[in-house]
Amino acid sequence: MSSGKPTLISAEVGTSISYQGVPFIVEVGLGVPIHHNWHWSFDGSLRLASTHQEKGRDHLGKFTALESTYADRDGPLVRQRLKTYEDNASLVVEATALRDLHGTALADSFFNTTFNAPVILLAEGFKYIAYTWGLRGEEGTGVGGNFPDAAIAMSLDQLPEMLRRADFSPTDDVHQTGAKPFAPLVGYNDEELTMVISPLNHFLISPLRLVDTPNGIGVARGLHGSVDFISSGTTTRTILVFGQGLVSTLTEWGDLLLRNAGKRRSLNRESVLVKKLGFWNCYGSYYANLFRPTTASTLKELSSYFQEAEIPVSYLGLDLWYPFDEVGFARSYRPDPDKYPGGLGNVSRETGLPLELHLSAFSPENEYLDSYEFVVEEGSAYPVGAEFYRDRAKEFKEWGAVGVWTDFLRTQLQNSFSLRSRIGVADQLFSRMCEAMSEQGLEVMLCMPTMGHYLASTAHDNVTAVRTSTDYLNHQPGQLELLRRYNQEERNPNTPQKNLRQNLLLSLLAAALDLTPSFDVFITNSNHPEGFEEIDAPVQSLARALSSGVVGIGDKAGCVDKDIIARLAFPDGTLAQPDHPLYPVVSTLHSDVMAFYTTTTLGDLRWTFLALFNLAEGNRRYQVDLDLPLIDANVVVYDYFSGQLIAERRLEGELGSMQVRYLVIAPMVGKLSLLGFLDKYVTVSGRQVKSVIAGADWVELALELPIGRGYTFAVVGERQPSAEGQGITVEAVSREHGQGLSNIRFQVDSSPCSLLIRATGESDRMCDG
């Protein structure tokens, strides 16, 4: 992050904002519709009645505020405060209604927002990333909408067209319009001076959108278009964060949202869901309800297979385990007696595996209406108090659950008018659910969220993950053909390229908000029978490994590709993961071959894992420079799939569609470079390599690995090294001719353990552990 604060220049016509001497915002104003009559600060229908400055402190630190009061002919209407902070490069805009406002609704749609404050007119010269909101233009009954998608535009003029194209839905043409709502908006110039804009409260009904103002196109932060009454004192808060570097500024934005809500970053690293290999039966799995409903006997068969084949699945992600009439609308959260006659507790005990349980929206005719207070509407229903979710969380815990997978989040909003039209109701419902699960130590993964759910997660430590993409099924030709043949259900296929692009770009946002991404279940086997083959299994598995997120498989018993599993996880099911999800190489964002990287850092040492994905439907050439922040000066670069060390610092070549070039960039430690466990995609992970200490010609690694297993660790040096250790037995050290690469093969006798590697081949120093 760059030092410095945004600079505000106030004038009678409005306030402009620059950062590091670069104009970002031409004017900050507002627009409020009352009985469909717009009141704008831009044309005099709202006049600036007064301004003054003040100082104070809030959750984000000490601030200086510029306060402006706007009035119409009936008197003061809105007070807008622009707060800049002493210790971070952010600006918070607070807009407060100064009297009761009636008749503010425009339409029942996230495409029409009311109480638009602020409305920001942007300077020229910036590129943009906008994340689409996730609900369609006309809310109502059904399960429509889309997974949030990334619209990348070379300019503000191009943004509407890129928003129009961002229509990620498998079932229908969601909304072919450039007026889609979004959040956040990221703007950056060629020097990567960056600004991020997003709501800071009322998350679930507060999108951003492009609006026509009397002074041109503006970016408005408003409330859902059905909000018809805004009481005096209602305040919306919007944050703008500035910095140098797209990734670092987004991370700082996330840090400030987390700080504002009191959540600490990176509590999710030790969750079972995040760090262990799972099995899921959701849409895309061989055992999805569409094709063959999963039962207790299915799960017993699978767990026996996993044990016998030494496939270290560590939990079960269970979809649709409860009674329902329509997918997405639960009648009850009790185990379906036809599938699980003995209950889920028996399943967990007999398989020895904990559960991640699927939740959804509610049927308006659900079984809880006589026992709990529910709001019942035409398309759905939802519980009013905290008692309902507290009771369910206790049951889930007793059944062996470690978390819940909250699906159909956008559907609950779409089908419940009162959640959209009343300020605070949707946010409170989401908070009650998360808090109830937290009381029982249950983690939460978001699925089918709106962008509002991403933002609202910043208030809850136990919201650890988010599914960043639509169903894996929707880009699997064999599964879609089966669906048409047996279920007569038509879905619009999303290409694997489009699906992977969405996952990669949404991972960036998830990482900023301390959410681990889930790219959804996948099939490991490129020769899987019955139409379930995954021809891109190496690419799909590599992307999941580098995501540092949830990894779940869905193959038929007996059909799991063990080599793929071995590249993802160690024998105890712990994943080999980097420290954070994938970040883009910004220079490649507008190309078909996009480059993404992630890292493992141990002390002063950093390993970088760089993947170039061809996301086009034909061959494409690429060119990427290996400069900062990708590599330091003293590294070796290993081309993973060719098995070669490379010397060049400019990558050039051609990739076929859905092909990937993958590099491991390892630091030099004295006379050695530690490439790591080359049988894993992530060759050095902080989960297994706990620390590294080094002398002039030796390196010692503290390791945490399953006992009784053999491992091979690769190093690069001028001479063949020697190796010894504590808690391990070194079996062999072999040299790869012409590469300077040596493999150290050892067995773990106890854990934790340590491995001492000498660059000189001498053995006069004993490991001191």
Residue pairs with C-beta under 8 A, 6 or more apart in sequence:
1 89
1 243
1 244
1 245
1 248
1 249
1 252
2 20
2 89
2 193
2 242
2 243
2 244
3 89
4 19
4 20
4 89
5 84
5 85
5 86
5 89
5 242
6 17
6 18
6 19
6 24
6 84
6 89
6 90
6 91
6 240
6 242
7 17
7 18
7 19
8 15
8 16
8 17
8 66
8 82
8 84
8 91
9 15
9 16
9 17
9 18
10 51
10 66
12 48
13 27
14 27
14 28
14 29
14 41
14 42
15 27
15 28
15 66
15 68
15 82
16 23
16 25
16 26
16 27
16 28
17 23
17 24
17 25
17 28
17 91
17 240
18 24
18 25
19 89
19 193
19 195
19 242
20 193
20 242
20 244
22 189
22 193
23 123
24 122
24 123
24 126
24 187
24 195
24 242
25 120
25 121
25 122
25 123
25 240
26 121
26 122
26 123
27 42
27 120
27 121
27 215
28 80
28 82
28 93
28 118
28 119
28 120
28 121
29 40
29 41
29 42
29 118
29 119
29 121
29 213
29 215
29 218
30 40
30 41
30 46
30 70
30 78
30 80
30 95
30 116
30 117
30 118
30 119
31 38
31 39
31 40
31 41
31 42
31 116
31 117
31 119
31 211
31 213
31 220
32 38
32 39
32 46
32 77
32 78
32 101
32 104
32 114
32 115
32 116
32 117
33 39
33 104
33 106
33 114
34 101
34 102
34 103
34 104
35 103
36 103
36 106
38 45
39 45
39 46
39 72
39 77
40 46
40 213
40 214
41 48
41 70
41 119
42 119
42 213
42 214
42 215
43 214
43 215
45 72
46 70
46 71
46 72
46 77
46 78
47 70
47 71
47 72
48 68
48 69
48 70
49 69
49 70
49 71
49 76
50 68
50 69
51 66
51 67
51 68
51 69
52 67
53 64
53 65
53 66
53 67
54 64
54 65
54 67
55 62
55 63
55 64
55 65
56 62
56 63
56 65
56 83
57 63
58 83
59 259
59 260
59 262
60 85
60 88
60 90
60 92
60 256
60 259
60 260
61 85
61 86
61 87
61 88
62 85
62 86
62 87
63 83
63 84
63 85
63 86
63 92
64 83
64 84
64 86
65 81
65 82
65 83
65 84
66 81
66 82
67 79
67 80
67 81
67 82
68 79
68 80
68 81
68 82
69 76
69 78
69 79
69 80
69 98
70 76
70 77
70 78
70 79
70 80
71 77
74 99
75 98
75 99
76 98
76 99
77 97
77 98
77 99
77 101
78 95
78 96
78 97
78 98
78 117
79 95
79 96
79 98
80 93
80 94
80 95
80 96
80 117
80 118
81 93
81 94
81 95
81 96
82 91
82 92
82 93
83 91
83 92
83 93
83 94
84 90
84 91
85 91
85 92
88 241
88 252
88 256
89 241
89 242
89 243
89 252
90 239
90 240
90 241
90 242
90 252
90 253
90 256
91 239
91 240
91 241
91 242
92 200
92 237
92 238
92 239
92 240
93 117
93 118
93 221
93 237
93 238
93 239
93 240
94 235
94 236
94 237
94 238
95 115
95 117
95 118
95 235
95 236
95 238
96 233
96 234
96 235
97 115
97 230
97 231
97 232
97 233
97 234
97 235
98 232
99 232
100 229
100 230
100 231
100 232
101 115
101 229
101 230
101 231
102 228
102 229
103 228
104 114
104 115
104 227
104 228
104 229
104 230
105 114
105 225
105 226
105 227
105 228
105 421
106 112
106 113
106 114
106 225
107 225
107 226
108 138
108 139
108 140
108 225
108 226
108 417
108 420
108 421
109 137
109 138
109 139
109 224
109 225
109 226
110 133
110 135
110 137
110 139
110 181
110 207
110 209
110 224
110 225
111 137
111 175
111 177
111 179
111 180
111 181
111 209
111 225
112 225
113 181
113 207
113 209
113 211
113 220
113 221
113 222
113 223
113 224
113 225
114 222
114 223
114 224
114 225
114 227
114 230
115 222
115 223
115 227
115 230
115 234
115 236
116 211
116 220
116 221
116 222
117 221
117 222
117 236
117 238
118 220
118 221
118 238
119 211
119 213
119 218
119 219
119 220
119 221
120 197
120 218
120 219
120 220
121 213
121 215
121 216
121 217
121 218
122 156
122 187
122 218
122 219
124 155
124 156
125 189
126 155
126 156
126 187
126 188
126 189
126 195
127 152
127 153
127 154
127 155
127 187
127 188
127 189
127 589
127 590
128 151
128 152
128 153
128 155
128 156
128 159
128 185
128 186
128 187
128 188
129 150
129 151
129 152
129 153
129 185
129 186
129 505
129 589
130 150
130 151
130 153
130 159
130 162
130 163
130 182
130 184
130 185
130 186
130 208
131 148
131 149
131 150
131 151
131 182
131 183
131 184
131 451
131 506
131 509
132 146
132 148
132 149
132 150
132 151
132 163
132 166
132 168
132 180
132 181
132 182
132 451
133 148
133 180
133 181
133 182
133 183
133 207
133 450
133 451
133 452
134 145
134 146
134 147
134 148
134 410
134 448
134 449
134 450
134 451
135 144
135 145
135 146
135 181
135 410
135 413
135 414
135 450
136 144
136 145
136 146
136 174
136 175
136 414
137 175
137 177
137 179
139 226
139 413
139 414
139 417
139 420
140 379
140 414
140 415
141 378
141 379
141 380
141 414
141 415
142 379
142 411
142 414
142 415
143 171
143 327
143 328
143 408
143 411
143 414
144 169
144 171
144 172
144 174
144 414
145 169
145 174
145 410
145 411
145 414
145 448
145 450
146 167
146 168
146 169
146 174
146 470
147 168
147 169
147 448
147 468
147 469
147 470
147 502
147 506
148 168
148 449
148 450
148 451
148 454
148 506
149 166
149 167
149 168
149 502
149 505
149 506
150 166
150 501
150 502
150 505
150 506
150 509
151 159
151 162
151 163
151 165
151 166
151 180
151 182
152 162
152 505
152 589
152 590
153 159
153 161
153 162
154 590
156 217
159 178
159 210
160 178
160 179
160 210
161 178
163 177
163 178
163 179
163 180
163 182
163 210
164 176
164 177
164 178
164 180
166 180
167 173
167 174
167 175
167 176
168 174
168 469
168 470
168 494
168 498
168 502
169 470
169 492
170 470
170 471
170 474
170 491
170 492
170 493
170 494
171 491
171 492
172 492
178 210
179 209
179 210
180 209
181 207
181 208
181 209
182 207
182 208
182 209
182 451
183 198
183 199
183 206
183 207
183 208
183 451
183 452
183 455
184 196
184 197
184 198
184 208
184 253
184 451
184 509
185 196
185 197
185 198
185 208
185 219
186 194
186 195
186 196
186 246
186 249
186 250
187 194
187 195
187 196
187 197
188 194
188 195
188 246
188 249
188 586
191 244
192 244
192 245
192 246
192 586
193 242
193 243
193 244
194 242
194 243
194 244
194 245
194 246
194 249
194 250
195 240
195 241
195 242
195 249
196 239
196 240
196 241
196 249
196 250
196 253
197 208
197 219
197 221
197 238
197 239
197 240
198 208
198 238
198 239
198 253
198 257
198 455
199 206
199 207
199 208
199 221
199 236
199 237
199 238
199 239
199 452
199 455
200 237
200 238
200 239
200 257
200 260
201 235
201 236
201 237
202 223
202 236
202 423
202 424
202 427
203 427
203 452
203 453
203 455
203 456
204 413
204 419
204 426
204 427
204 430
204 450
204 452
204 453
204 456
205 223
205 224
205 227
205 419
205 420
205 423
205 426
205 427
205 452
206 221
206 222
206 223
206 224
206 236
206 452
207 221
207 222
207 224
207 451
207 452
208 219
208 220
208 221
209 219
209 220
209 222
210 217
210 218
210 219
210 220
211 217
211 218
211 219
211 220
212 218
221 236
221 238
223 230
223 236
223 423
224 420
224 421
226 417
226 420
226 421
227 420
227 421
227 422
227 423
228 421
230 423
234 423
239 253
239 256
239 257
239 260
241 249
241 252
241 253
241 256
242 249
243 249
243 252
246 584
246 586
247 508
247 583
247 584
247 586
250 508
250 509
250 512
251 511
251 512
253 512
254 265
254 458
254 511
254 512
254 513
254 514
255 265
257 455
257 458
257 513
258 264
258 265
258 458
258 513
258 514
260 458
261 458
261 459
262 459
263 458
263 459
263 460
263 461
263 514
264 461
265 514
266 514
267 461
267 464
267 514
268 274
268 443
268 464
268 465
268 514
268 515
268 516
269 275
271 402
271 403
271 443
271 464
271 465
272 314
272 315
272 354
272 402
272 403
272 443
273 315
273 356
273 402
273 403
273 443
273 445
273 464
273 465
273 516
273 550
274 464
274 465
274 516
274 549
274 550
275 574
275 575
275 577
275 687
276 314
276 315
276 569
276 573
276 574
276 575
277 312
277 313
277 314
277 551
277 552
277 553
277 565
277 568
277 569
277 573
277 575
278 313
278 314
278 315
278 316
278 317
278 356
278 550
278 551
278 552
278 553
279 302
279 306
279 313
279 315
279 316
279 317
279 552
279 553
279 554
280 316
280 317
280 319
280 520
280 521
280 552
280 553
280 554
281 287
281 288
281 289
281 294
281 316
281 317
281 318
281 319
281 521
281 554
282 288
282 317
282 319
282 358
282 471
282 472
282 520
282 521
282 554
283 289
283 290
283 319
283 471
283 472
283 473
283 474
284 471
284 472
284 473
284 476
284 479
284 520
284 521
284 522
284 523
284 554
285 319
285 472
285 521
285 523
285 554
286 292
286 523
286 528
286 530
286 532
286 554
286 555
286 556
286 559
287 293
287 294
287 298
287 302
287 554
287 556
288 319
288 473
288 554
289 319
289 320
289 327
290 473
290 483
290 487
290 489
291 479
291 482
291 486
292 298
293 320
293 339
294 318
294 319
294 321
294 339
295 338
295 339
295 340
296 339
296 340
296 341
296 342
296 346
296 347
296 350
299 316
299 347
299 351
300 347
300 350
300 351
301 557
302 313
302 351
302 557
303 313
303 350
303 351
303 352
303 353
305 311
305 557
305 558
306 312
306 313
309 558
309 560
309 562
310 562
310 571
311 560
311 562
311 565
312 565
312 569
312 570
312 571
312 572
312 573
313 353
313 553
313 573
314 353
314 354
314 572
314 573
315 353
315 354
315 355
315 356
315 402
316 347
316 348
316 351
316 353
316 354
316 355
316 356
317 355
317 356
317 358
317 405
317 521
317 552
318 344
318 355
318 356
318 357
318 358
319 358
319 405
320 327
320 336
320 358
321 335
321 336
321 339
321 340
321 344
321 357
321 358
322 330
322 331
322 332
322 333
322 334
322 335
322 336
323 330
323 331
323 332
323 334
323 336
323 367
324 330
324 331
324 360
324 363
325 331
325 363
326 363
327 360
328 360
328 361
328 407
328 408
328 411
329 360
329 361
329 362
329 363
329 364
329 380
329 408
329 411
330 359
330 360
330 361
330 362
330 363
330 366
331 363
331 365
331 366
331 367
332 366
332 367
332 368
333 359
333 392
333 395
334 367
335 343
335 344
340 346
340 347
343 399
344 355
344 357
344 399
344 400
344 401
345 398
345 399
345 400
347 355
347 400
348 354
348 355
348 399
348 400
348 401
349 400
354 400
354 401
354 402
355 396
355 399
355 400
355 401
355 402
356 401
356 402
356 403
356 404
356 405
356 445
357 396
357 399
357 401
357 403
357 404
357 405
358 404
358 405
358 407
359 404
359 405
359 406
359 407
360 407
360 408
360 411
361 380
361 382
361 408
361 411
361 412
361 415
362 368
362 374
362 380
362 381
362 382
362 383
362 412
363 380
363 381
364 376
364 377
364 378
364 379
364 380
364 381
366 374
366 381
368 374
368 383
368 388
369 376
369 381
372 383
372 384
372 385
372 387
372 388
373 383
373 384
373 385
374 381
374 382
374 383
374 384
375 381
375 382
375 384
375 416
375 418
377 415
377 416
377 417
377 418
378 415
378 417
379 414
379 415
379 416
380 411
380 412
380 415
380 416
381 416
382 412
382 416
382 419
382 429
383 389
383 429
383 432
385 432
386 432
386 435
386 436
389 432
389 433
389 435
389 436
389 437
390 436
390 439
392 436
393 436
393 437
393 439
393 440
393 442
394 440
396 404
396 437
396 440
396 442
397 440
397 441
397 442
401 442
402 441
402 442
402 443
403 437
403 442
403 443
403 444
403 445
403 464
404 437
404 442
404 443
404 444
404 445
405 444
405 445
405 447
406 433
406 444
406 445
406 446
406 447
407 447
407 448
408 447
408 448
409 430
409 446
409 447
409 448
409 449
409 450
409 453
410 448
410 449
410 450
410 453
411 448
412 419
412 429
413 419
413 420
413 426
413 450
418 425
419 425
419 426
419 429
420 426
426 452
427 456
430 453
430 456
431 456
431 459
431 460
433 444
434 444
434 457
434 459
434 460
434 462
434 463
435 460
437 443
437 444
437 462
438 460
438 461
438 462
441 462
442 462
443 462
443 463
443 464
443 465
444 460
444 462
444 463
444 464
444 465
445 463
445 464
445 465
445 466
445 467
445 518
445 550
446 453
446 454
446 457
446 463
446 465
446 466
446 467
446 515
447 466
447 467
447 518
448 467
449 466
453 466
454 466
454 509
454 510
454 513
454 515
455 513
457 463
457 466
457 513
457 515
458 513
458 514
463 515
464 515
464 516
465 515
465 516
465 517
465 518
465 549
465 550
466 506
466 510
466 515
466 516
466 517
466 518
467 517
467 518
467 519
467 520
467 550
468 502
468 503
468 506
468 507
468 510
468 517
468 518
468 519
469 499
469 502
469 503
469 506
469 519
469 520
470 494
470 499
470 502
470 520
471 520
472 499
472 520
472 521
472 522
472 523
472 554
473 479
473 480
473 483
473 491
474 480
474 491
474 492
474 493
474 494
474 499
475 493
475 494
475 495
475 496
475 498
475 499
476 523
476 532
476 534
477 493
478 531
478 532
478 533
479 531
479 532
480 491
480 493
481 531
482 530
482 531
483 489
483 491
484 490
495 617
496 536
496 540
496 658
497 614
497 615
497 616
497 617
497 657
497 658
498 615
500 519
500 539
500 540
500 543
500 613
500 615
500 658
501 594
501 613
501 615
503 517
503 519
503 543
503 547
504 543
504 582
504 584
504 594
504 596
504 613
505 584
506 517
507 517
507 547
507 549
507 581
507 582
508 581
508 582
508 583
508 584
510 516
510 517
510 549
510 581
511 517
511 580
511 581
511 582
511 583
516 547
516 548
516 549
516 550
516 581
517 547
517 548
517 549
517 550
517 581
518 549
518 550
518 552
519 540
519 543
519 544
519 547
519 549
519 550
520 552
521 552
521 553
521 554
522 534
522 537
522 540
522 541
522 544
522 552
522 553
522 554
523 532
523 533
523 534
523 537
523 553
523 554
523 555
524 534
524 537
524 541
524 553
524 555
524 560
524 561
524 564
524 565
525 532
525 533
525 534
525 537
525 555
525 559
525 560
525 561
525 564
526 533
526 534
526 535
526 536
526 537
526 561
527 533
528 534
528 555
528 556
528 559
529 556
529 559
530 556
532 555
532 556
532 559
534 540
536 658
537 561
537 564
538 564
538 660
539 613
539 658
539 659
539 660
541 564
541 567
541 568
541 681
542 567
542 611
542 660
542 662
542 681
543 611
543 613
544 551
544 568
545 551
545 567
545 568
545 575
545 576
545 577
545 680
545 681
545 682
546 578
546 582
546 596
546 598
546 609
546 611
546 681
546 682
547 581
547 582
548 577
548 578
548 579
548 580
548 581
548 582
548 598
549 581
551 568
551 569
551 575
553 560
553 565
555 561
566 679
566 680
567 679
567 680
567 681
568 575
568 576
568 680
568 681
569 575
569 576
570 576
570 680
570 688
570 705
570 706
570 709
571 706
571 709
572 706
574 687
574 688
575 685
575 687
576 677
576 680
576 681
576 682
576 683
576 685
576 687
576 688
577 682
577 685
577 687
578 598
578 599
578 600
578 607
578 609
578 682
578 685
579 598
579 599
579 600
579 601
579 686
580 598
580 599
581 598
582 596
582 597
582 598
582 611
583 596
583 597
583 598
584 594
584 595
584 596
585 594
585 595
585 596
585 597
585 610
585 624
585 630
587 624
587 625
588 594
588 595
588 612
588 622
588 624
591 620
591 622
592 614
592 615
592 616
592 620
593 612
593 613
593 614
593 615
593 616
593 620
593 621
593 622
593 655
594 612
594 613
594 615
595 610
595 611
595 612
595 613
595 622
595 624
596 610
596 611
596 613
597 608
597 609
597 610
597 611
597 630
598 608
598 609
599 606
599 607
599 608
599 609
600 606
600 607
600 609
600 682
600 684
600 685
600 686
600 689
601 607
601 686
602 684
602 686
602 689
602 690
602 691
602 692
603 691
603 692
605 667
605 669
605 674
605 692
606 632
606 667
607 664
607 665
607 666
607 667
607 674
607 676
607 683
607 684
608 630
608 631
608 635
608 664
608 665
609 662
609 663
609 664
609 665
609 681
609 682
609 683
610 626
610 630
610 662
610 663
610 665
611 660
611 661
611 662
611 663
612 622
612 624
612 651
612 655
612 660
612 661
612 662
613 658
613 660
614 620
614 622
614 655
614 656
614 657
614 658
614 659
614 660
615 658
616 657
617 657
618 657
619 654
619 655
619 656
619 657
620 654
620 655
621 652
621 653
621 654
622 651
622 652
622 653
622 654
622 655
622 661
623 650
623 651
623 652
624 650
624 651
625 649
625 650
625 651
626 637
626 649
626 650
626 651
626 663
626 665
627 649
630 665
631 637
631 649
631 665
632 667
634 667
634 668
635 665
635 666
635 667
635 668
635 673
636 645
636 665
636 666
636 668
636 673
636 675
636 716
637 645
637 646
637 647
637 663
637 664
637 665
638 644
638 645
638 646
638 663
638 664
638 665
638 666
638 675
638 678
639 645
639 646
639 661
639 662
639 663
640 662
640 663
640 664
640 678
640 681
641 660
641 661
641 662
644 739
645 716
645 739
645 740
645 741
646 663
651 661
651 663
653 661
655 661
662 681
664 675
664 676
664 683
666 673
666 674
666 675
666 676
666 683
666 684
666 716
667 673
667 674
669 692
669 694
669 699
670 694
670 695
670 696
670 697
670 698
670 699
670 759
671 696
671 697
671 717
671 718
671 759
671 760
672 699
672 715
672 716
672 717
672 721
672 757
672 759
673 715
673 716
673 717
674 684
674 692
674 699
674 701
674 713
674 715
675 683
675 684
675 714
675 715
675 716
675 741
676 683
676 684
676 689
676 713
676 714
677 683
677 684
677 688
677 711
677 712
677 713
677 714
678 712
678 714
678 743
679 712
683 714
687 704
688 703
688 704
688 705
689 701
689 702
689 703
690 702
690 703
690 704
690 752
691 701
691 702
692 699
692 700
692 701
692 702
693 699
693 700
694 700
697 758
697 759
697 760
698 756
698 757
698 758
698 759
698 765
699 756
699 757
699 759
700 754
700 755
700 756
700 757
700 767
701 713
701 754
701 755
701 757
702 752
702 753
702 754
703 728
703 748
703 751
703 752
703 753
703 754
703 755
704 751
704 752
704 753
705 711
705 748
705 751
705 753
706 748
706 751
707 748
707 749
707 750
707 751
708 747
708 748
708 749
709 747
709 748
710 731
710 745
710 746
710 747
711 745
711 746
711 747
711 748
712 743
712 744
712 745
712 746
713 743
713 744
713 746
713 755
713 757
714 741
714 742
714 743
714 744
715 721
715 741
715 742
715 744
715 757
716 739
716 740
716 741
716 742
717 740
717 742
717 759
718 740
718 759
719 759
719 760
719 761
720 733
720 735
720 742
720 761
721 733
721 742
721 744
721 757
721 758
721 759
721 760
721 761
722 733
722 757
722 758
722 760
722 761
722 762
722 763
723 730
723 733
723 744
723 746
723 755
723 756
723 757
723 758
724 730
724 756
724 763
724 766
724 767
725 746
725 753
725 754
725 755
725 756
725 767
726 753
726 754
726 767
726 769
727 748
727 749
727 750
727 751
727 752
727 753
727 754
728 746
728 747
728 748
728 749
728 753
728 754
728 755
729 746
729 747
729 749
730 744
730 745
730 746
730 755
731 745
731 746
731 747
732 743
732 744
732 745
733 742
733 743
733 744
733 745
734 742
734 743
734 745
735 741
735 742
736 742
736 743
744 755
744 757
746 755
754 767
754 769
756 765
756 767
758 765
